[in-house]
């Protein structure tokens, strides 16, 4: 989509300030954005899907209106969970993480999520991590403990807690020190972990060991985007302590402001309950895609504002499927041509997206555009309808939607239903029966197909079908 001629101003909700702010990149026309990615020891779940899709939409939109975006999403390929899972499976860490990185890429591609510009892995940045920890020790913000670990000393960073809006007294009251830990305060967090038998390790000034989780993102983000960049995003569960610790580490090491705008995606619930394995309501992306087309899951995610809680249920996904079908019914049969007309819809779409990426409002604009396409087609304005359909596809592309062939989407795929060639054979048999005036047989075929979930649609051009 070409840059709109618009006076609309982009505003983004900044978690740190707790308000929407006019967004102005550090360098005009150029946005640097880092998003916390996956810890690769298992398949991605629907919470991960929401983060992947939300920031894919944000990146698509920013580029569509002319920004150059450097989008970085990291991979955590070394941490406690990964080590434990590899040991349980009796496989190497490289084999485990390689398998789940490939699975993550497959899931993301199925959802139409483009690869980020840079995808750093923690294990590839250990020298930079060691260097950052050294600077923190030199700046008297971190200390080596007798057990070989290195800790960040929270009390030495006066603004700690500013992202989560918590003061040190509140944090102290809710913290405790584990018996085996050698830190000075319950709030101090580990930057470098001393090697344990059977675990991977790297050399450091404090002995062999491996990075703590929080320091990985500080090192990778500043390496890829510089000490001070525009946007840092991730799931809402990362706000504290992960992102709070990132601020302390990064600013403590560089002496510069770390991030201008913090963005956090809302939680996913399942039937109004928090998703968790213990509750038995935990769904991977792969689980869902066995039952619903990928674009339905993407539409479901986009239909809620990225900051709002998202309630996952079969009913919600069926509603998303129905909404998508309405769009595809609108553009079905219309020639695929560039956008022509509908500029007012493009302008309103941009206004919605400029308001903190308000995708529900943007979709509402698209539904109004679809209504006008239907009206134009019914009144005989096929050329006008085709041009507006081009606009609908163009705007839909910003959300990663409506890029499939309409007939293909509506016919869909069914693991257990009739194959397309079987359906076409039955349609031919029905056409023959109608030509021979055997209307009872024609009705029987239609009724049989309907029972198997196939809806026939007769028109002057012939009979088409879709799965119900």
C-alpha positions as CSV (number, residue, x, y, z in Angstrom):
1,X,0.0,0.0,0.0
2,X,1.4,3.4,-1.0
3,X,1.9,6.1,1.6
4,X,-1.4,7.8,2.3
5,X,-1.7,11.6,1.9
6,X,-2.9,12.2,5.5
7,X,-2.6,14.6,8.3
8,X,-3.2,11.7,10.8
9,X,-0.7,11.5,13.6
10,X,0.6,8.2,14.9
11,X,0.1,7.7,18.7
12,X,1.2,4.7,20.6
13,X,0.4,3.6,24.2
14,X,3.6,3.7,26.1
15,X,3.6,1.2,29.0
16,X,6.2,3.3,30.9
17,X,4.1,6.5,30.9
18,X,0.7,4.7,31.0
19,X,-0.7,6.9,28.3
20,X,-0.8,7.3,24.5
21,X,2.0,9.5,23.2
22,X,2.7,11.0,19.8
23,X,5.3,8.8,18.2
24,X,8.4,10.5,16.9
25,X,11.2,8.2,15.9
26,X,14.7,9.0,17.0
27,X,15.8,9.3,13.4
28,X,13.1,10.7,11.1
29,X,11.5,8.1,8.9
30,X,13.5,5.2,10.5
31,X,12.1,3.0,13.3
32,X,14.2,0.5,15.3
33,X,12.1,-2.1,17.1
34,X,13.0,-5.0,19.3
35,X,10.6,-7.7,20.4
36,X,11.3,-10.5,22.9
37,X,11.0,-13.7,21.0
38,X,10.6,-17.4,21.9
39,X,12.5,-19.6,24.3
40,X,12.8,-22.6,22.1
41,X,12.1,-25.8,24.1
42,X,8.5,-26.6,23.1
43,X,6.0,-25.8,20.4
44,X,4.6,-22.2,20.2
45,X,1.2,-21.7,21.9
46,X,-1.5,-19.3,21.1
47,X,-0.1,-16.6,23.4
48,X,3.1,-16.7,21.2
49,X,0.8,-16.5,18.2
50,X,-0.6,-13.3,19.5
51,X,2.8,-11.7,19.9
52,X,4.0,-12.9,16.5
53,X,0.9,-11.6,14.7
54,X,0.5,-8.4,16.6
55,X,4.0,-7.1,15.9
56,X,3.8,-8.4,12.3
57,X,0.8,-6.2,11.8
58,X,2.5,-3.3,13.4
59,X,5.6,-3.7,11.2
60,X,3.4,-4.1,8.1
61,X,1.5,-0.9,8.9
62,X,4.6,1.2,9.7
63,X,6.2,0.1,6.4
64,X,3.0,0.7,4.5
65,X,2.9,4.4,5.4
66,X,6.6,4.9,4.5
67,X,8.7,4.2,7.5
68,X,11.9,2.2,7.2
69,X,11.7,-0.4,10.0
70,X,14.5,-2.4,11.5
71,X,12.6,-5.2,13.2
72,X,14.6,-7.5,15.6
73,X,13.1,-10.5,17.3
74,X,15.5,-12.7,19.4
75,X,15.6,-16.4,20.0
76,X,16.5,-17.6,23.5
77,X,18.4,-20.8,22.9
78,X,20.0,-21.3,26.3
79,X,18.3,-21.1,29.7
80,X,17.2,-23.4,32.6
81,X,14.1,-24.7,30.8
82,X,16.0,-25.6,27.7
83,X,18.8,-27.5,29.7
84,X,16.2,-29.4,31.7
85,X,14.1,-30.4,28.6
86,X,17.2,-31.6,26.7
87,X,18.3,-33.7,29.7
88,X,14.8,-35.1,30.0
89,X,14.8,-36.0,26.3
90,X,18.3,-37.4,26.3
91,X,19.3,-35.1,23.4
92,X,21.7,-32.3,22.9
93,X,20.7,-28.7,23.4
94,X,21.5,-27.9,19.8
95,X,19.2,-30.7,18.6
96,X,16.4,-29.6,20.9
97,X,16.6,-25.9,20.0
98,X,17.1,-26.5,16.3
99,X,14.0,-28.7,16.2
100,X,11.8,-26.1,17.9
101,X,13.3,-23.2,15.9
102,X,12.2,-25.0,12.7
103,X,8.7,-25.6,14.2
104,X,8.4,-22.0,15.2
105,X,9.3,-20.9,11.7
106,X,6.7,-23.3,10.3
107,X,4.0,-21.9,12.6
108,X,4.9,-18.3,11.9
109,X,4.9,-18.9,8.2
110,X,1.5,-20.6,8.4
111,X,0.1,-17.5,10.1
112,X,1.5,-15.2,7.4
113,X,4.1,-13.8,9.8
114,X,7.2,-12.5,8.0
115,X,10.7,-13.2,9.3
116,X,12.2,-10.3,11.3
117,X,15.1,-8.4,9.8
118,X,17.4,-9.8,12.4
119,X,16.9,-12.8,14.6
120,X,19.8,-13.0,17.0
121,X,20.3,-16.1,19.1
122,X,21.6,-15.8,22.7
123,X,24.3,-18.4,22.2
124,X,25.8,-16.3,19.4
125,X,26.1,-13.2,21.6
126,X,27.8,-14.6,24.7
127,X,31.0,-12.4,24.2
128,X,28.8,-9.3,24.1
129,X,26.9,-10.5,27.2
130,X,30.2,-11.0,29.1
131,X,31.3,-7.5,28.0
132,X,28.1,-6.0,29.3
133,X,28.3,-7.7,32.6
134,X,32.0,-6.5,32.9
135,X,30.8,-2.9,32.4
136,X,28.1,-3.3,35.1
137,X,30.7,-4.7,37.5
138,X,33.1,-1.8,36.6
139,X,30.3,0.7,37.2
140,X,29.6,-0.8,40.7
141,X,26.1,-1.9,39.7
142,X,26.9,-5.6,39.8
143,X,29.0,-7.9,42.0
144,X,30.5,-11.4,41.7
145,X,29.2,-13.6,44.5
146,X,31.2,-16.3,46.4
147,X,29.3,-19.0,44.5
148,X,30.7,-17.9,41.1
149,X,27.5,-16.1,40.0
150,X,27.3,-12.4,39.2
151,X,24.4,-10.3,40.3
152,X,22.9,-6.9,39.5
153,X,22.5,-4.8,42.7
154,X,19.1,-3.3,42.3
155,X,19.5,-0.8,45.2
156,X,22.3,0.9,43.2
157,X,19.9,1.7,40.3
158,X,17.6,4.5,41.7
159,X,14.9,4.3,39.0
160,X,14.4,0.5,39.3
161,X,10.6,-0.2,39.2
162,X,9.6,2.7,36.9
163,X,8.2,0.5,34.2
164,X,6.1,-1.6,36.5
165,X,5.3,1.4,38.7
166,X,6.6,-0.3,41.8
167,X,8.9,1.2,44.4
168,X,11.7,-0.7,46.1
169,X,9.9,-1.0,49.4
170,X,6.9,-2.7,47.8
171,X,9.2,-5.0,45.9
172,X,11.3,-5.8,49.0
173,X,8.2,-6.8,51.0
174,X,7.2,-9.4,48.4
175,X,10.7,-10.8,47.8
176,X,12.6,-13.7,49.4
177,X,16.1,-15.2,49.1
178,X,16.4,-18.8,48.2
179,X,18.7,-20.7,50.5
180,X,21.3,-21.5,47.8
181,X,21.5,-18.0,46.5
182,X,24.4,-15.8,47.5
183,X,23.0,-12.4,46.6
184,X,23.1,-9.4,48.9
185,X,19.4,-8.5,48.5
186,X,16.3,-10.5,47.6
187,X,15.7,-8.1,44.6
188,X,19.2,-8.6,43.1
189,X,19.0,-10.8,39.9
190,X,21.6,-13.0,38.2
191,X,23.6,-11.8,35.2
192,X,26.0,-14.7,35.0
193,X,25.5,-18.2,36.3
194,X,28.5,-20.3,37.4
195,X,28.7,-23.6,35.5
196,X,27.1,-26.7,37.0
197,X,28.2,-30.3,36.1
198,X,26.7,-31.4,32.8
199,X,25.6,-28.0,31.7
200,X,27.0,-26.0,28.8
201,X,29.4,-23.2,29.7
202,X,31.5,-20.4,28.3
203,X,34.6,-18.8,29.7
204,X,34.4,-15.5,31.6
205,X,36.4,-13.4,34.0
206,X,34.4,-15.0,36.8
207,X,35.0,-18.5,35.7
208,X,33.1,-20.9,33.3
209,X,29.4,-20.2,33.2
210,X,26.4,-19.1,31.1
211,X,24.3,-16.0,30.8
212,X,21.2,-15.2,32.9
213,X,18.0,-14.8,30.9
214,X,17.5,-11.0,31.4
215,X,21.0,-9.9,30.3
216,X,20.6,-11.8,27.0
217,X,18.0,-9.4,25.6
218,X,19.9,-6.3,26.8
219,X,23.0,-7.5,24.9
220,X,21.2,-8.6,21.8
221,X,19.0,-5.5,21.4
222,X,21.8,-3.0,21.9
223,X,24.1,-4.9,19.6
224,X,21.6,-5.0,16.8
225,X,19.9,-1.5,17.3
226,X,22.3,0.6,19.3
227,X,22.2,1.7,23.0
228,X,19.0,3.8,22.5
229,X,16.2,2.8,20.2
230,X,12.6,3.5,19.4
231,X,10.3,0.6,20.4
232,X,10.6,-2.5,22.7
233,X,7.8,-5.0,22.7
234,X,6.7,-8.3,24.0
235,X,4.0,-10.2,25.9
236,X,2.4,-8.5,28.9
237,X,3.9,-11.2,31.2
238,X,7.4,-9.8,30.5
239,X,6.8,-6.3,31.8
240,X,8.1,-7.3,35.3
241,X,10.7,-8.5,36.0
242,X,12.2,-9.1,32.6
243,X,11.7,-5.7,30.9
244,X,12.3,-3.9,34.2
245,X,15.6,-5.7,34.5
246,X,16.5,-5.0,30.9
247,X,16.2,-1.2,31.6
248,X,18.4,-1.4,34.7
249,X,21.1,-3.5,32.9
250,X,21.1,-1.6,29.7
251,X,21.1,1.9,31.1
252,X,23.5,0.9,33.9
253,X,26.0,-0.4,31.3
254,X,25.7,2.3,28.7
255,X,24.7,5.4,30.7
256,X,22.1,6.2,28.0
257,X,18.3,6.0,27.9
258,X,17.4,2.5,26.6
259,X,14.0,2.6,25.0
260,X,11.6,5.4,24.1
261,X,8.3,3.4,23.8
262,X,7.4,0.2,25.5
263,X,4.6,-1.9,24.0
264,X,3.0,-5.0,25.6
265,X,0.5,-7.4,24.2
266,X,-2.5,-8.4,26.3
267,X,-2.9,-11.9,27.8
268,X,-4.7,-14.8,26.2
269,X,-7.5,-16.5,28.2
270,X,-9.3,-19.7,27.3
271,X,-13.0,-19.6,28.0
272,X,-12.4,-16.7,30.4
273,X,-9.7,-18.5,32.3
274,X,-5.9,-18.0,32.2
275,X,-4.3,-20.4,29.8
276,X,-2.1,-22.9,31.6
277,X,-1.0,-26.5,31.3
278,X,-2.1,-27.2,34.9
279,X,-5.7,-26.2,34.0
280,X,-5.7,-28.4,30.9
281,X,-6.6,-25.5,28.6
282,X,-3.2,-25.1,26.9
283,X,-3.2,-24.9,23.1
284,X,-0.3,-24.8,20.7
285,X,-0.6,-23.1,17.4
286,X,-0.5,-26.6,15.8
287,X,-3.4,-27.8,17.9
288,X,-5.6,-24.9,16.6
289,X,-4.5,-25.2,12.9
290,X,-5.6,-28.8,12.9
291,X,-9.2,-27.4,13.3
292,X,-9.2,-24.0,11.7
293,X,-7.4,-22.4,8.7
294,X,-4.4,-20.3,9.6
295,X,-6.1,-17.1,8.3
296,X,-9.0,-17.7,10.7
297,X,-6.6,-17.7,13.7
298,X,-4.9,-14.6,12.4
299,X,-8.2,-12.8,11.9
300,X,-9.2,-13.8,15.4
301,X,-6.1,-12.2,16.8
302,X,-6.4,-9.1,14.8
303,X,-10.1,-8.6,15.7
304,X,-9.1,-7.6,19.2
305,X,-6.9,-4.6,20.1
306,X,-3.3,-5.9,20.8
307,X,-3.4,-4.5,24.4
308,X,-6.8,-6.0,25.3
309,X,-7.3,-9.5,26.9
310,X,-8.1,-12.0,24.2
311,X,-10.6,-14.8,25.0
312,X,-9.9,-17.9,23.1
313,X,-12.8,-20.3,22.4
314,X,-14.3,-22.4,19.6
315,X,-17.2,-19.9,19.4
316,X,-14.8,-17.0,18.9
317,X,-12.8,-18.8,16.2
318,X,-16.1,-19.8,14.4
319,X,-17.1,-16.2,14.5
320,X,-13.7,-15.2,13.0
321,X,-14.3,-17.8,10.2
322,X,-17.7,-16.4,9.5
323,X,-16.4,-12.8,9.3
324,X,-13.6,-13.8,6.9
325,X,-16.2,-15.7,4.8
326,X,-18.2,-12.5,4.5
327,X,-15.2,-10.7,3.1
328,X,-14.3,-13.4,0.7
329,X,-17.9,-13.7,-0.5
330,X,-17.7,-9.9,-1.3
331,X,-14.6,-10.3,-3.5
332,X,-15.4,-13.7,-5.0
333,X,-15.8,-13.5,-8.8
334,X,-14.4,-10.0,-9.1
335,X,-11.2,-9.6,-11.2
336,X,-8.0,-9.0,-9.2
337,X,-7.0,-5.5,-10.2
338,X,-5.1,-2.6,-8.4
339,X,-7.1,-0.4,-6.0
340,X,-9.3,2.2,-7.7
341,X,-11.5,4.4,-5.6
342,X,-12.3,4.1,-1.9
343,X,-9.7,6.7,-0.9
344,X,-11.9,7.8,2.0
345,X,-11.8,4.2,3.4
346,X,-8.0,4.2,3.1
347,X,-7.9,7.5,5.1
348,X,-10.2,6.2,7.8
349,X,-8.2,2.9,7.9
350,X,-5.1,4.9,8.6
351,X,-6.7,7.0,11.2
352,X,-7.7,3.8,13.1
353,X,-4.2,2.3,12.8
354,X,-2.6,5.6,13.8
355,X,-4.6,5.4,17.0
356,X,-2.3,2.9,18.7
357,X,-2.9,0.3,15.9
358,X,-6.6,0.0,16.5
359,X,-7.2,-3.1,14.4
360,X,-10.8,-3.7,15.5
361,X,-11.7,-0.2,14.2
362,X,-9.7,-0.8,11.0
363,X,-11.7,-4.0,10.4
364,X,-14.9,-2.0,10.9
365,X,-13.8,0.3,8.1
366,X,-13.2,-2.7,5.9
367,X,-16.7,-4.1,6.6
368,X,-18.1,-0.7,5.4
369,X,-16.0,-0.9,2.3
370,X,-17.2,-4.5,1.7
371,X,-20.8,-3.2,1.9
372,X,-20.1,-0.6,-0.8
373,X,-18.6,-3.3,-3.0
374,X,-21.7,-5.4,-2.7
375,X,-23.9,-2.4,-3.5
376,X,-21.9,-1.5,-6.5
377,X,-21.9,-5.1,-7.9
378,X,-25.7,-5.4,-7.4
379,X,-26.4,-2.1,-9.2
380,X,-24.4,-3.3,-12.2
381,X,-21.2,-1.3,-11.4
382,X,-18.9,-4.3,-11.9
383,X,-15.9,-2.1,-12.8
384,X,-16.4,0.1,-9.7
385,X,-16.8,-3.0,-7.5
386,X,-13.6,-4.5,-8.9
387,X,-11.6,-1.3,-8.1
388,X,-13.0,-1.2,-4.6
389,X,-12.2,-4.8,-4.1
390,X,-8.6,-4.0,-5.0
391,X,-8.7,-1.4,-2.3
392,X,-10.1,-4.0,0.2
393,X,-7.3,-6.5,-0.7
394,X,-4.7,-3.7,-0.4
395,X,-5.9,-2.6,3.1
396,X,-6.4,-6.2,4.1
397,X,-2.8,-6.9,3.2
398,X,-1.7,-4.5,5.9
399,X,-3.4,-6.8,8.4
400,X,-2.1,-9.9,6.6
401,X,-5.6,-10.8,5.5
402,X,-7.6,-11.4,2.3
403,X,-4.7,-12.4,0.2
404,X,-6.0,-15.9,-0.7
405,X,-8.1,-16.8,-3.7
406,X,-11.7,-16.2,-2.6
407,X,-13.0,-19.4,-4.1
408,X,-10.1,-21.4,-2.7
409,X,-10.7,-20.0,0.8
410,X,-14.4,-20.6,0.8
411,X,-14.0,-24.2,-0.5
412,X,-11.4,-24.7,2.2
413,X,-9.9,-28.0,3.1
414,X,-11.4,-30.8,5.1
415,X,-9.4,-33.6,6.6
416,X,-12.4,-35.9,6.8
417,X,-14.9,-34.5,4.3
418,X,-15.4,-35.0,0.5
419,X,-12.4,-34.2,-1.7
420,X,-12.8,-31.4,-4.2
421,X,-12.9,-33.8,-7.2
422,X,-15.7,-35.8,-5.5
423,X,-17.7,-32.7,-5.0
424,X,-17.2,-31.6,-8.6
425,X,-18.3,-35.1,-9.8
426,X,-21.5,-34.8,-7.7
427,X,-22.2,-31.3,-9.1
428,X,-21.8,-32.7,-12.6
429,X,-24.3,-35.5,-11.8
430,X,-26.7,-32.9,-10.4
431,X,-26.4,-30.8,-13.6
432,X,-27.1,-33.9,-15.6
433,X,-30.2,-34.7,-13.5
434,X,-31.5,-31.1,-13.9
435,X,-30.9,-31.3,-17.7
436,X,-33.0,-34.5,-17.8
437,X,-35.7,-32.9,-15.6
438,X,-35.0,-35.4,-12.8
439,X,-35.4,-32.7,-10.2
440,X,-35.9,-35.2,-7.3
441,X,-32.4,-36.6,-8.0
442,X,-30.9,-33.1,-8.3
443,X,-32.5,-32.1,-4.9
444,X,-31.2,-35.3,-3.4
445,X,-27.6,-34.6,-4.5
446,X,-27.9,-31.0,-3.2
447,X,-29.3,-32.2,0.2
448,X,-26.5,-34.9,0.5
449,X,-23.8,-32.3,-0.1
450,X,-25.4,-30.0,2.5
451,X,-25.4,-32.8,5.0
452,X,-21.6,-33.2,4.4
453,X,-21.1,-29.5,4.9
454,X,-21.0,-28.4,1.3
455,X,-23.1,-25.5,0.2
456,X,-23.9,-25.1,-3.5
457,X,-24.4,-21.7,-5.1
458,X,-26.2,-21.5,-8.4
459,X,-25.7,-18.5,-10.7
460,X,-25.9,-17.7,-14.4
461,X,-22.2,-18.6,-14.7
462,X,-22.8,-22.1,-13.3
463,X,-22.6,-23.8,-9.9
464,X,-19.9,-23.1,-7.3
465,X,-19.5,-24.6,-3.9
466,X,-18.1,-23.8,-0.4
467,X,-17.7,-25.6,2.8
468,X,-20.1,-24.5,5.5
